[in-house]
Amino acid sequence: MSAPSSLAPRLSLLLPLCALLAAGGCSSTADTLGPASGYADGGSYEGGESGGGDSDGDPMGADSDGDNDAGSDGSGGPEPIPEPDDGGRNETPEEPPSACDLETNVSLYLSPDDSNSMSSPVRAREAVLGGWGTVQSVAIRTWEFFNYYDFGYPAAEPGTLVLSPSMRPVPNTAGTDYLLQIGVSSEAITAEMRAPVNVTLVLDTSGSMEGEPMELLKESCYAIASSLKSGDVISMVTWNTTNAVLMGGYQVEGPNDPTLLAKIESLSASGGTDLDAGLSAGYQLAQASFASDRINRVVLVSDGGANAGVTDIELIAQHSSAGNDQSIYLVGVGVGDAATYHDDLMDAVTDAGKGASVFIASSDEAWSTFHDDFISTMAIAARDVQLRLEMPPGFEIVSTSAEELSADASEVEPQHLAPNDAMVFHQHVRTCAPQLASNDATVTVTVIWIDAVTFQPRQLQRVVSVGELLGADPAPLLKGAAVFAYAEGLKAYKVADADGRVATMVGAFAALERAEAVLPSDPELAEIREVLEALAQ
């Protein structure tokens, strides 16, 4: 495990301290997920702030005496990486929820948020490094971290998806515990290949947007304008306590259309915030320009405040839900700071609109999201994606990066997958029957979706042996373990007292070092290290 040089003495003292306080100060609020597993009783899990798994989010940090075999039968597979004593923070539950089921294969459904929802990692980074708030003010949604970072999964062939599963043993668990990661990647398309777009900009121009929020709103609009091509349709409505339709069904001449740029330049902030009326007007504009052969998107840019008109979150979200029923999907763009941004409202609205929730903290972020990644932000490669995971008898999921998990498919909300993108599911799994998890045992991964063009149901399945999973490229999984430990560490940091905060970073640093060993030049891992080191000072 590595850590900043200034932290080495402190961390060396924390490990034995955690051994004494294993049930107290060194643990987070994370708990074992429980019955959505290979045990007899079923169940469901919906992700959130509480997370899951061991207390530091790093199951690979378990004790290791070098005697752990890769498979339960001791044959083959990668050697687990020995780690320092973690003071027992990766303990299994004292009692299983019920008797181990040795007969029934485990079948679970998983779903993340929309593949481009990635607000919380941006806000967490800015809270620590950007100086606009504290990490305590940021809602940490682990699946958004997996949406934000790139794991290098291969692109699919046009019109389909590709599944990339891998697995790695957790040290010193005698073949009972593994990390399992699954990538579901879409096809790669270029700007020339994309369908025309119908974009409706719903822009908050209320008084709370004055200053930097308004500048970032404009910068996001400029980035969108630069990404349009001849024939794309743009509409624009601004709102504070009244609505003003600035453009309706306007066909642009090409990138940086002068009429559109002039409208963006004229924007200014004043008045109250009637978000409900603004969304209603935006969806009316989007419906007026709707075309089934286009990408139809409403782009809501706001600090999420609602202090006039209807202010109930659920009622406001109904507008985006209705738009989703007509295949008009929402991109929620957050701007502001810890004092002004209302994450709960923006997250609820974008969830209802089956779209991405992003946060723009800088001009660079605006251009990365709406110019460099314009296609993956706006387009859809596969609708209503849902993953089914089938494991040998006795397996359970201890923790997961997924937003939702259940044995009942109806309890797991499908989500859209963008082109040039991947959904990534990272799990800590455990078996009560390691003898059934030999290298010849199989895991079946099935992805179910609706074709983005034909709206016909599609399905892709891979049946992979445990031996094959253990022999897969470890780099994406180890990066996933680092991202998971990072997100879970942030959750633990938020609830720890001042004396216990450094301890919450131990597992994240350990997982990060393992990822850096196989991806030494990865800029995203470097960013994570910068945030962790700043927090641990």
C-alpha positions in Angstrom: 0.0 0.0 0.0 1.3 3.4 -0.9 0.4 6.8 0.6 1.8 10.3 0.5 5.1 10.5 2.4 3.7 12.9 4.9 1.1 10.3 5.8 3.3 7.3 6.3 3.7 7.6 10.1 0.0 8.3 10.6 -1.1 5.3 8.5 1.3 2.9 10.1 -0.3 3.7 13.4 -3.9 3.5 12.0 -3.7 -0.2 11.1 -3.2 -1.5 14.6 -5.6 1.1 15.9 -8.3 -0.3 13.5 -7.6 -3.8 14.8 -8.7 -2.6 18.2 -11.7 -0.6 16.9 -12.9 -3.0 14.2 -16.4 -2.7 15.3 -16.3 1.1 15.8 -14.2 4.1 14.6 -12.6 2.5 11.5 -15.8 1.3 9.9 -18.2 3.2 7.7 -21.9 2.9 7.3 -21.5 0.3 4.6 -23.1 -3.1 5.3 -23.3 -6.5 3.6 -26.1 -6.4 1.1 -27.5 -9.6 2.4 -30.3 -11.7 0.9 -30.0 -10.9 -2.8 -27.8 -13.9 -2.9 -27.4 -17.7 -3.1 -29.0 -18.2 0.3 -32.5 -19.4 0.5 -34.4 -16.2 0.9 -34.5 -13.7 -2.0 -34.4 -9.9 -1.9 -33.6 -6.7 -3.6 -31.1 -3.9 -3.2 -31.2 -0.3 -4.4 -27.9 1.5 -4.2 -27.3 4.8 -2.6 -25.3 6.7 0.0 -25.0 3.7 2.3 -23.0 1.6 -0.3 -22.0 -1.9 0.6 -19.2 -4.3 1.3 -16.3 -4.0 3.8 -15.7 -0.8 5.7 -13.0 0.7 3.5 -14.5 -0.4 0.2 -11.4 -2.5 -0.5 -12.0 -6.3 -0.2 -8.5 -6.9 -1.8 -7.0 -5.5 1.4 -7.8 -8.6 3.4 -5.1 -10.4 5.4 -2.9 -12.6 3.3 -0.6 -15.4 4.4 0.2 -16.5 0.8 -1.9 -19.7 1.0 -4.9 -18.5 -0.9 -5.6 -20.6 -4.1 -7.1 -18.9 -7.1 -9.9 -21.4 -7.4 -11.7 -23.4 -4.8 -10.0 -26.5 -6.1 -6.6 -24.9 -6.0 -6.0 -25.1 -9.7 -4.7 -22.2 -11.8 -5.8 -18.5 -11.9 -3.9 -15.4 -11.0 -2.2 -15.2 -7.6 -3.9 -12.7 -5.3 -1.8 -9.8 -4.2 -0.7 -10.0 -0.5 -1.7 -6.9 1.5 -0.8 -5.6 5.0 -3.0 -6.6 7.9 -6.2 -4.6 7.7 -7.3 -5.2 11.3 -10.2 -7.4 10.4 -12.2 -4.8 8.5 -13.1 -7.4 5.8 -14.8 -9.8 8.1 -17.6 -12.0 6.8 -21.0 -11.8 8.6 -21.1 -13.7 11.9 -24.0 -15.8 10.6 -25.4 -16.4 7.1 -29.0 -15.3 6.6 -30.1 -18.9 6.1 -28.8 -22.3 5.1 -26.5 -22.5 2.1 -28.4 -23.6 -1.0 -26.3 -26.1 -2.9 -28.8 -26.8 -5.7 -30.1 -23.6 -7.2 -28.2 -21.3 -9.5 -28.2 -17.7 -8.4 -29.9 -15.4 -10.9 -29.8 -11.6 -10.3 -30.7 -8.5 -12.4 -28.6 -5.4 -12.2 -29.0 -1.9 -13.5 -26.9 1.3 -13.2 -28.1 4.8 -13.7 -28.1 6.2 -17.3 -24.6 5.5 -18.7 -23.8 9.2 -18.7 -25.0 10.2 -15.3 -21.8 11.4 -13.7 -22.5 14.4 -11.5 -21.1 13.2 -8.1 -17.5 12.4 -9.1 -17.1 15.9 -10.7 -18.6 17.6 -7.6 -16.5 15.5 -5.2 -13.3 16.4 -7.1 -14.3 20.1 -7.2 -15.2 20.0 -3.5 -11.7 18.8 -2.6 -9.6 20.4 -5.2 -11.7 23.3 -6.6 -12.5 25.1 -3.4 -16.2 25.5 -3.9 -17.4 23.4 -1.0 -16.7 20.4 1.2 -17.1 16.8 0.3 -19.7 16.5 3.1 -22.0 18.5 0.8 -21.8 16.0 -2.1 -24.1 13.0 -2.6 -21.8 10.1 -3.5 -23.5 7.7 -6.0 -21.0 5.0 -6.7 -22.5 4.0 -10.1 -21.9 7.6 -11.4 -18.1 7.1 -10.7 -18.2 4.0 -12.9 -20.0 6.1 -15.6 -17.4 8.9 -15.3 -14.2 7.0 -15.6 -13.0 5.0 -18.7 -12.1 1.3 -18.3 -10.9 0.7 -21.9 -13.5 -1.9 -22.8 -13.6 -2.8 -26.6 -16.3 -1.2 -28.8 -19.1 -3.4 -30.1 -19.9 -4.1 -33.7 -22.5 -1.7 -35.2 -26.0 -2.4 -34.0 -25.0 -4.6 -31.1 -23.2 -4.7 -27.7 -20.2 -6.5 -26.3 -19.9 -8.2 -22.8 -16.5 -8.2 -21.1 -16.6 -10.1 -17.7 -13.6 -10.8 -15.5 -12.9 -12.0 -12.0 -10.1 -12.0 -9.4 -9.9 -13.8 -6.0 -9.9 -11.8 -2.8 -6.8 -12.7 -0.8 -7.0 -15.0 2.2 -10.6 -16.1 1.7 -9.9 -19.8 0.9 -11.8 -19.5 -2.5 -14.9 -18.0 -1.0 -14.6 -14.3 -2.1 -14.0 -12.8 -5.5 -14.2 -9.4 -7.3 -16.3 -9.7 -10.4 -16.6 -6.9 -13.0 -18.7 -6.8 -16.1 -18.4 -4.3 -18.9 -21.3 -3.8 -21.4 -19.9 -1.6 -24.2 -21.7 -0.1 -27.2 -20.6 0.7 -30.8 -18.3 3.6 -31.6 -19.7 6.2 -34.0 -18.3 9.5 -35.3 -19.9 12.9 -35.7 -20.4 12.1 -39.4 -22.3 8.9 -38.6 -24.6 10.3 -36.0 -28.3 10.9 -36.6 -29.6 14.5 -36.8 -30.6 16.0 -33.4 -33.5 17.9 -32.1 -32.2 19.7 -29.0 -34.3 21.9 -26.8 -32.3 24.1 -24.4 -34.2 24.8 -21.2 -32.1 27.5 -19.5 -32.4 28.8 -15.9 -31.9 32.6 -16.0 -33.1 33.2 -12.5 -31.2 35.5 -10.1 -29.3 32.7 -8.4 -27.6 31.9 -11.7 -25.8 35.3 -11.7 -22.0 35.2 -12.0 -20.1 31.9 -12.6 -23.2 29.7 -13.0 -24.4 31.8 -15.9 -21.0 31.8 -17.5 -20.9 28.0 -17.3 -24.4 27.8 -18.7 -23.3 29.9 -21.7 -20.1 27.9 -22.1 -22.2 24.7 -22.2 -24.4 26.2 -24.8 -21.4 27.3 -26.9 -20.0 23.8 -26.8 -23.3 22.4 -28.0 -23.5 25.0 -30.8 -20.0 24.0 -31.9 -21.1 20.3 -32.2 -24.2 20.8 -34.3 -24.2 20.2 -38.1 -26.4 21.5 -40.9 -30.0 20.4 -40.5 -29.9 19.9 -36.7 -32.9 21.5 -35.0 -32.5 23.7 -31.9 -35.1 25.3 -29.6 -34.4 27.5 -26.6 -36.6 28.6 -23.7 -35.3 30.7 -20.7 -37.1 30.8 -17.4 -37.1 32.6 -14.1 -40.6 33.4 -12.9 -41.8 33.7 -16.5 -40.8 31.8 -19.7 -39.3 33.3 -22.9 -39.1 31.2 -26.0 -36.1 32.5 -27.8 -36.0 29.9 -30.6 -38.4 27.2 -31.7 -37.7 24.5 -34.2 -34.8 26.4 -35.7 -32.6 24.5 -38.3 -29.0 25.5 -37.8 -26.7 26.2 -40.8 -23.9 24.2 -39.2 -21.5 24.5 -36.3 -21.5 27.8 -34.5 -24.6 29.1 -36.3 -24.5 32.9 -35.8 -28.2 33.3 -34.9 -27.8 30.6 -32.2 -24.6 32.2 -30.9 -26.3 35.6 -30.7 -29.1 34.2 -28.6 -26.6 32.5 -26.2 -24.6 35.7 -25.8 -27.8 37.7 -24.9 -28.6 35.6 -21.8 -28.5 37.1 -18.4 -29.7 36.3 -14.9 -32.5 37.9 -12.8 -35.7 37.1 -10.9 -37.1 34.0 -9.1 -37.0 30.3 -10.2 -40.1 28.6 -11.6 -38.4 25.4 -12.8 -41.7 23.5 -13.2 -43.0 26.1 -15.7 -39.7 26.1 -17.5 -39.6 22.4 -18.0 -43.2 22.4 -19.1 -42.5 25.0 -21.8 -39.3 23.1 -22.8 -41.1 19.8 -23.4 -43.8 21.6 -25.4 -41.1 22.9 -27.7 -39.5 19.5 -27.9 -42.7 17.9 -28.9 -43.4 20.5 -31.5 -40.1 19.6 -33.2 -40.2 15.9 -32.5 -39.1 13.5 -35.3 -38.7 9.8 -34.9 -35.6 9.7 -37.1 -33.8 12.2 -34.9 -32.2 12.2 -31.4 -34.7 14.1 -29.4 -33.2 15.7 -26.2 -34.2 18.3 -23.7 -31.2 19.9 -22.0 -32.0 21.5 -18.7 -29.3 23.8 -17.4 -29.9 25.0 -13.8 -28.6 25.2 -10.3 -31.7 23.1 -9.4 -33.4 25.8 -7.3 -37.2 26.0 -7.4 -38.7 28.8 -5.3 -41.7 29.9 -7.4 -44.7 28.1 -8.9 -44.7 24.4 -8.3 -41.8 23.4 -6.1 -42.5 19.8 -5.3 -39.8 17.5 -6.7 -42.1 14.7 -7.8 -44.5 17.0 -9.5 -41.7 18.8 -11.4 -40.2 15.4 -12.4 -43.5 14.4 -14.0 -42.7 16.6 -17.0 -39.5 14.7 -17.7 -41.3 11.4 -17.2 -44.0 12.3 -19.7 -41.3 13.3 -22.2 -39.6 9.9 -21.7 -42.9 8.2 -22.7 -42.5 10.0 -26.1 -38.8 9.1 -26.5 -37.7 12.7 -25.6 -34.9 12.1 -23.1 -33.5 14.6 -20.7 -29.9 15.8 -20.0 -29.8 17.5 -16.6 -26.8 19.9 -16.4 -25.9 21.2 -13.0 -24.0 24.4 -12.3 -23.4 26.4 -9.1 -21.6 25.6 -5.9 -22.2 23.9 -2.6 -24.3 26.8 -1.4 -26.6 27.0 -4.4 -26.8 23.7 -6.2 -29.8 21.5 -5.4 -28.6 18.0 -6.3 -31.7 16.2 -5.0 -34.0 18.0 -7.5 -31.7 17.6 -10.5 -31.2 13.9 -9.8 -34.9 13.2 -9.5 -35.8 15.1 -12.7 -33.1 13.4 -14.8 -34.0 10.0 -13.3 -37.6 10.5 -14.4 -36.5 11.7 -17.9 -34.3 8.6 -18.4 -31.3 10.8 -19.1 -27.9 11.8 -17.9 -27.2 14.0 -14.9 -23.9 15.9 -15.3 -22.3 18.7 -13.4 -20.3 21.4 -15.1 -17.7 22.9 -12.8 -15.4 24.6 -15.4 -15.2 25.6 -19.0 -13.0 22.6 -19.7 -15.8 20.3 -18.3 -18.4 22.0 -20.5 -16.4 21.4 -23.6 -15.4 17.9 -22.7 -19.1 17.0 -22.0 -20.8 18.8 -24.9 -18.1 18.9 -27.6 -15.6 16.1 -27.2 -18.3 13.7 -25.8 -21.3 15.3 -27.6 -22.4 12.0 -29.1 -22.2 9.9 -25.9 -24.0 12.7 -24.0 -26.8 13.1 -26.5 -27.3 9.9 -28.5 -28.6 6.5 -27.5 -27.1 3.2 -28.7 -29.3 0.8 -26.7 -32.5 1.6 -24.8 -33.7 0.0 -21.6 -30.6 -2.0 -20.9 -30.7 -4.6 -18.1 -28.1 -7.1 -17.1 -28.8 -10.6 -15.8 -26.0 -12.4 -13.9 -26.3 -16.2 -13.2 -23.7 -17.7 -10.8 -23.2 -21.3 -9.4 -25.2 -22.2 -6.3 -24.1 -20.6 -3.1 -23.0 -17.3 -4.4 -24.2 -13.9 -3.1 -23.3 -10.3 -3.9 -21.7 -8.6 -0.9 -21.4 -5.2 -2.5 -22.0 -3.7 -6.0 -21.5 -0.5 -7.9 -25.0 -1.0 -9.5 -27.8 1.4 -8.7 -30.3 -1.5 -8.4 -30.0 -5.2 -7.8 -32.8 -7.8 -7.4 -33.7 -11.4 -8.2 -36.9 -10.0 -9.6 -36.4 -8.3 -13.0 -39.5 -6.0 -12.4 -37.8 -4.4 -9.5 -34.8 -3.2 -11.5 -35.3 -0.2 -13.7 -33.6 -0.5 -17.2 -31.4 2.3 -18.3 -30.1 3.7 -21.6 -26.6 3.1 -23.0 -24.9 5.8 -25.1 -22.6 5.2 -28.1 -18.9 5.4 -27.5 -19.6 4.3 -23.9 -19.9 1.4 -21.5 -21.9 0.4 -18.5 -19.6 -1.1 -15.8 -20.8 -3.3 -12.9 -18.2 -4.0 -10.2 -19.1 -6.6 -7.5 -17.6 -8.3 -4.5 -19.1 -11.8 -4.5 -18.9 -14.6 -2.0 -19.9 -18.2 -2.0 -20.9 -20.4 0.9 -20.1 -23.4 -1.3 -16.5 -22.9 -2.6 -16.4 -26.5 -3.8 -19.0 -25.5 -6.5 -16.8 -22.6 -7.7 -14.1 -24.7 -9.5 -12.4 -23.4 -12.6 -14.9 -25.5 -14.7 -17.9 -23.9 -13.1 -19.7 -21.3 -15.3 -21.0 -17.8 -14.9 -23.7 -16.6 -17.4 -24.0 -13.0 -18.3 -26.9 -11.8 -20.4 -27.7 -8.3 -21.5 -31.2 -7.4 -22.6 -32.0 -4.2 -24.4 -34.3 -2.5 -26.9 -32.7 -1.6 -30.3 -32.3 2.2 -30.6 -33.5 2.2 -34.2 -36.0 -0.6 -34.6 -37.3 -0.7 -31.0 -37.1 -4.5 -31.2 -36.0 -6.4 -28.1 -32.4 -7.7 -28.3 -30.4 -10.1 -26.2 -26.7 -11.1 -25.9 -25.4 -13.9 -23.7 -22.0 -15.1 -22.7 -21.3 -18.3 -20.7 -17.8 -18.1 -19.2 -16.0 -20.6 -17.0 -14.5 -19.4 -13.7 -11.1 -20.3 -15.1 -11.6 -18.0 -18.1 -12.9 -15.2 -15.9 -9.8 -15.5 -13.7 -7.5 -15.4 -16.7 -9.0 -12.3 -18.2 -7.1 -9.0 -18.5 -6.9 -7.7 -14.9 -6.5 -4.0 -15.7 -10.2 -3.0 -16.0 -11.1 -4.9 -12.9 -8.2 -3.5 -10.8 -9.1 0.0 -12.0 -12.7 -0.7 -11.1 -11.6 -1.8 -7.6 -9.8 1.5 -7.2 -12.8 3.5 -8.3 -15.1 1.5 -6.0 -12.8 1.9 -3.0 -12.5 5.7 -3.9 -16.3 6.2 -3.9 -16.8 4.1 -0.8 -14.0 5.9 1.0 -15.6 9.2 0.2 -18.8 8.0 1.8 -17.0 6.9 4.9 -15.0 10.1 5.0 -18.3 12.1 5.0 -19.6 10.4 8.2 -16.2 10.1 10.1 -15.2 12.4 12.8 -12.1 14.6 12.3 -9.8 12.0 14.0 -11.1 9.1 12.0 -11.0 10.6 8.5 -7.5 9.5 7.5 -8.5 5.9 8.3 -11.2 6.0 5.7 -8.6 6.5 3.0 -6.5 3.4 3.8 -8.4 1.0 1.6 -8.6 3.5 -1.3 -4.9 4.0 -1.3 -4.3 0.3 -1.3 -6.7 -0.4 -4.2 -5.3 2.6 -6.1 -1.7 1.3 -5.9 -2.7 -2.1 -7.3 -4.4 -0.3 -10.2 -1.4 1.9 -10.8 0.8 -1.1 -11.0 -1.0 -2.3 -14.2 -1.9 1.2 -15.5 1.0 3.4 -14.5 0.2 6.3 -16.8 -3.6 6.4 -16.4 -4.5 10.1 -16.0 -7.8 9.2 -14.2 -6.0 7.2 -11.6 -3.7 10.2 -11.1 -6.7 12.4 -10.6 -8.1 10.0 -8.0 -4.7 10.0 -6.2 -4.6 13.8 -6.1 -8.1 13.9 -4.5 -7.2 11.2 -1.9 -3.9 12.8 -1.0 -5.6 16.2 -0.5 -8.3 14.7 1.7 -5.7 12.8 3.8 -3.6 15.8 4.6 
